[in-house]
């Protein structure tokens, strides 16, 4: 199973730079080990406020018990709190990314189906959405797609995308057939020095 983990680090006041660098070096080494084991899939930095130290991580584990063991094994955990979001398979998740160039973005979709929409209309819309996501994956824009835990009356999904910039991504998202039924929240991502994808490049 895959999980998106928001990791927020708060270094205690009075901690020397030498100690911080030593812990970060051990964190980088442990990240490489977890990547080699297939547990750490990706790392990103989201937009940060002044003095904030946050990382988004995509992890794979058999269950939340194993995930906690993985997270607890990371040296920065002594200063860090983790927020875990379980992810499940999405029928439109592309089999493989074509590696298009561009900035990466995470998007959270919340789809609310109109009460007036018949089952046939919803089914047709889902089929059109599947066709369009396949096209966007072939173009290199859609990298991954997961289902999120639902909320009452709506369906939620998480997408990993690549686009030249935020405006280009917005145009891509607006091309989705379900756009009129969706509320979308977008997070621009930047590279993390310990990202396994960077080490494979």
MIGUMAR-888266 format. One record per residue (C-alpha): residue in three letters; x negated, y negated, z; residue number from 1. Coordinates in steps of 0.25 Angstrom, whole numbers. Each point is the difference from the previous one (the first is absolute). Layout:
# residues N
@type=ALA&east=X&north=Y&up=Z&seq=NUM
...
***
This chain:
# residues 201
@type=UNK&east=0&north=0&up=0&seq=1
@type=UNK&east=-5&north=-14&up=-3&seq=2
@type=UNK&east=1&north=-12&up=10&seq=3
@type=UNK&east=-2&north=-15&up=-1&seq=4
@type=UNK&east=-7&north=-5&up=12&seq=5
@type=UNK&east=-2&north=-15&up=4&seq=6
@type=UNK&east=-12&north=-1&up=8&seq=7
@type=UNK&east=-2&north=-12&up=9&seq=8
@type=UNK&east=-13&north=-2&up=7&seq=9
@type=UNK&east=-3&north=-10&up=12&seq=10
@type=UNK&east=-14&north=0&up=4&seq=11
@type=UNK&east=-1&north=-3&up=15&seq=12
@type=UNK&east=-5&north=-14&up=4&seq=13
@type=UNK&east=-15&north=1&up=3&seq=14
@type=UNK&east=-3&north=11&up=-9&seq=15
@type=UNK&east=-14&north=-2&up=-6&seq=16
@type=UNK&east=-2&north=-1&up=-16&seq=17
@type=UNK&east=-9&north=12&up=2&seq=18
@type=UNK&east=10&north=9&up=6&seq=19
@type=UNK&east=11&north=-4&up=-10&seq=20
@type=UNK&east=-10&north=3&up=-12&seq=21
@type=UNK&east=-4&north=13&up=7&seq=22
@type=UNK&east=15&north=4&up=1&seq=23
@type=UNK&east=3&north=-4&up=-14&seq=24
@type=UNK&east=-11&north=8&up=-6&seq=25
@type=UNK&east=5&north=12&up=8&seq=26
@type=UNK&east=14&north=-3&up=-6&seq=27
@type=UNK&east=-5&north=0&up=-14&seq=28
@type=UNK&east=-7&north=13&up=2&seq=29
@type=UNK&east=12&north=7&up=6&seq=30
@type=UNK&east=9&north=-6&up=-12&seq=31
@type=UNK&east=-10&north=7&up=-10&seq=32
@type=UNK&east=2&north=13&up=8&seq=33
@type=UNK&east=15&north=-1&up=0&seq=34
@type=UNK&east=1&north=-4&up=-15&seq=35
@type=UNK&east=-9&north=13&up=-3&seq=36
@type=UNK&east=10&north=8&up=9&seq=37
@type=UNK&east=12&north=-5&up=-8&seq=38
@type=UNK&east=6&north=-8&up=11&seq=39
@type=UNK&east=-4&north=-14&up=-3&seq=40
@type=UNK&east=6&north=-4&up=-14&seq=41
@type=UNK&east=-1&north=-15&up=-1&seq=42
@type=UNK&east=-4&north=-12&up=8&seq=43
@type=UNK&east=4&north=-15&up=-3&seq=44
@type=UNK&east=0&north=-13&up=7&seq=45
@type=UNK&east=13&north=-8&up=0&seq=46
@type=UNK&east=1&north=-15&up=1&seq=47
@type=UNK&east=-5&north=-4&up=13&seq=48
@type=UNK&east=2&north=-12&up=9&seq=49
@type=UNK&east=-11&north=-7&up=8&seq=50
@type=UNK&east=-7&north=9&up=9&seq=51
@type=UNK&east=8&north=12&up=-4&seq=52
@type=UNK&east=-6&north=14&up=-3&seq=53
@type=UNK&east=9&north=9&up=-7&seq=54
@type=UNK&east=-1&north=12&up=-10&seq=55
@type=UNK&east=10&north=8&up=-7&seq=56
@type=UNK&east=-3&north=15&up=-2&seq=57
@type=UNK&east=6&north=11&up=-8&seq=58
@type=UNK&east=-2&north=14&up=8&seq=59
@type=UNK&east=3&north=14&up=-3&seq=60
@type=UNK&east=3&north=10&up=12&seq=61
@type=UNK&east=9&north=12&up=2&seq=62
@type=UNK&east=8&north=-8&up=10&seq=63
@type=UNK&east=0&north=-11&up=10&seq=64
@type=UNK&east=-8&north=8&up=11&seq=65
@type=UNK&east=-11&north=2&up=-10&seq=66
@type=UNK&east=0&north=-14&up=-5&seq=67
@type=UNK&east=-1&north=-5&up=15&seq=68
@type=UNK&east=-12&north=9&up=1&seq=69
@type=UNK&east=-6&north=-6&up=-12&seq=70
@type=UNK&east=2&north=-14&up=4&seq=71
@type=UNK&east=-5&north=2&up=14&seq=72
@type=UNK&east=-13&north=5&up=-6&seq=73
@type=UNK&east=-3&north=-13&up=-7&seq=74
@type=UNK&east=-10&north=-9&up=8&seq=75
@type=UNK&east=8&north=-13&up=-1&seq=76
@type=UNK&east=12&north=7&up=7&seq=77
@type=UNK&east=-6&north=-5&up=13&seq=78
@type=UNK&east=4&north=-14&up=-4&seq=79
@type=UNK&east=11&north=3&up=-9&seq=80
@type=UNK&east=15&north=2&up=0&seq=81
@type=UNK&east=7&north=8&up=-12&seq=82
@type=UNK&east=14&north=-1&up=-5&seq=83
@type=UNK&east=3&north=13&up=-8&seq=84
@type=UNK&east=10&north=0&up=-12&seq=85
@type=UNK&east=4&north=14&up=-5&seq=86
@type=UNK&east=1&north=2&up=-15&seq=87
@type=UNK&east=7&north=11&up=-8&seq=88
@type=UNK&east=0&north=4&up=-14&seq=89
@type=UNK&east=7&north=-9&up=-10&seq=90
@type=UNK&east=5&north=7&up=-13&seq=91
@type=UNK&east=-5&north=-12&up=-9&seq=92
@type=UNK&east=-14&north=1&up=6&seq=93
@type=UNK&east=-10&north=1&up=-12&seq=94
@type=UNK&east=-9&north=12&up=0&seq=95
@type=UNK&east=-13&north=-8&up=-2&seq=96
@type=UNK&east=-4&north=-15&up=-2&seq=97
@type=UNK&east=-6&north=-4&up=-13&seq=98
@type=UNK&east=-9&north=-10&up=8&seq=99
@type=UNK&east=5&north=-13&up=-6&seq=100
@type=UNK&east=-9&north=-12&up=4&seq=101
@type=UNK&east=6&north=-10&up=9&seq=102
@type=UNK&east=4&north=-4&up=14&seq=103
@type=UNK&east=7&north=11&up=9&seq=104
@type=UNK&east=13&north=-3&up=7&seq=105
@type=UNK&east=9&north=7&up=9&seq=106
@type=UNK&east=15&north=-2&up=-1&seq=107
@type=UNK&east=11&north=4&up=9&seq=108
@type=UNK&east=14&north=2&up=-8&seq=109
@type=UNK&east=13&north=0&up=7&seq=110
@type=UNK&east=11&north=5&up=-9&seq=111
@type=UNK&east=15&north=-3&up=4&seq=112
@type=UNK&east=10&north=7&up=-10&seq=113
@type=UNK&east=12&north=-9&up=-3&seq=114
@type=UNK&east=13&north=5&up=6&seq=115
@type=UNK&east=6&north=-1&up=-13&seq=116
@type=UNK&east=-10&north=8&up=-7&seq=117
@type=UNK&east=5&north=14&up=-4&seq=118
@type=UNK&east=-8&north=13&up=2&seq=119
@type=UNK&east=-2&north=0&up=-15&seq=120
@type=UNK&east=-5&north=-14&up=0&seq=121
@type=UNK&east=-10&north=3&up=11&seq=122
@type=UNK&east=-5&north=12&up=-7&seq=123
@type=UNK&east=-2&north=-7&up=-13&seq=124
@type=UNK&east=-7&north=-11&up=7&seq=125
@type=UNK&east=-10&north=10&up=7&seq=126
@type=UNK&east=-2&north=6&up=-14&seq=127
@type=UNK&east=-4&north=-13&up=-6&seq=128
@type=UNK&east=-9&north=-3&up=12&seq=129
@type=UNK&east=-7&north=13&up=-1&seq=130
@type=UNK&east=-3&north=-3&up=-15&seq=131
@type=UNK&east=-5&north=-14&up=3&seq=132
@type=UNK&east=-9&north=5&up=11&seq=133
@type=UNK&east=-6&north=10&up=-9&seq=134
@type=UNK&east=-3&north=-11&up=-11&seq=135
@type=UNK&east=-6&north=-9&up=11&seq=136
@type=UNK&east=-9&north=12&up=5&seq=137
@type=UNK&east=-5&north=2&up=-14&seq=138
@type=UNK&east=-3&north=-14&up=-1&seq=139
@type=UNK&east=-8&north=1&up=12&seq=140
@type=UNK&east=8&north=-9&up=9&seq=141
@type=UNK&east=7&north=10&up=9&seq=142
@type=UNK&east=-10&north=8&up=8&seq=143
@type=UNK&east=8&north=7&up=10&seq=144
@type=UNK&east=14&north=0&up=5&seq=145
@type=UNK&east=6&north=6&up=14&seq=146
@type=UNK&east=13&north=0&up=7&seq=147
@type=UNK&east=1&north=-7&up=13&seq=148
@type=UNK&east=9&north=4&up=12&seq=149
@type=UNK&east=14&north=-5&up=-4&seq=150
@type=UNK&east=8&north=-11&up=7&seq=151
@type=UNK&east=15&north=1&up=1&seq=152
@type=UNK&east=6&north=-3&up=-13&seq=153
@type=UNK&east=-12&north=-1&up=-8&seq=154
@type=UNK&east=-12&north=7&up=-7&seq=155
@type=UNK&east=-14&north=-4&up=2&seq=156
@type=UNK&east=-13&north=3&up=-7&seq=157
@type=UNK&east=-15&north=-5&up=0&seq=158
@type=UNK&east=-8&north=-2&up=-13&seq=159
@type=UNK&east=-14&north=-2&up=-3&seq=160
@type=UNK&east=-2&north=-9&up=-12&seq=161
@type=UNK&east=-11&north=-6&up=-9&seq=162
@type=UNK&east=2&north=-14&up=-7&seq=163
@type=UNK&east=-9&north=-11&up=-4&seq=164
@type=UNK&east=6&north=-9&up=10&seq=165
@type=UNK&east=13&north=-3&up=8&seq=166
@type=UNK&east=8&north=-6&up=-11&seq=167
@type=UNK&east=-4&north=12&up=-9&seq=168
@type=UNK&east=5&north=10&up=11&seq=169
@type=UNK&east=13&north=-8&up=1&seq=170
@type=UNK&east=3&north=1&up=-14&seq=171
@type=UNK&east=-3&north=15&up=1&seq=172
@type=UNK&east=10&north=2&up=12&seq=173
@type=UNK&east=11&north=-8&up=-7&seq=174
@type=UNK&east=-1&north=10&up=-12&seq=175
@type=UNK&east=5&north=11&up=9&seq=176
@type=UNK&east=15&north=3&up=-2&seq=177
@type=UNK&east=3&north=0&up=14&seq=178
@type=UNK&east=-6&north=-14&up=2&seq=179
@type=UNK&east=14&north=-6&up=2&seq=180
@type=UNK&east=3&north=10&up=12&seq=181
@type=UNK&east=-14&north=-1&up=6&seq=182
@type=UNK&east=-6&north=-9&up=11&seq=183
@type=UNK&east=-15&north=0&up=-2&seq=184
@type=UNK&east=-12&north=-3&up=10&seq=185
@type=UNK&east=-13&north=-1&up=-7&seq=186
@type=UNK&east=-14&north=0&up=7&seq=187
@type=UNK&east=-12&north=-3&up=-8&seq=188
@type=UNK&east=-12&north=9&up=3&seq=189
@type=UNK&east=-15&north=-3&up=0&seq=190
@type=UNK&east=-12&north=10&up=0&seq=191
@type=UNK&east=-4&north=7&up=13&seq=192
@type=UNK&east=-15&north=3&up=2&seq=193
@type=UNK&east=4&north=14&up=4&seq=194
@type=UNK&east=10&north=3&up=-10&seq=195
@type=UNK&east=-2&north=14&up=-6&seq=196
@type=UNK&east=4&north=-4&up=-14&seq=197
@type=UNK&east=-11&north=-10&up=0&seq=198
@type=UNK&east=-10&north=11&up=3&seq=199
@type=UNK&east=5&north=8&up=-11&seq=200
@type=UNK&east=-1&north=-12&up=-10&seq=201
***
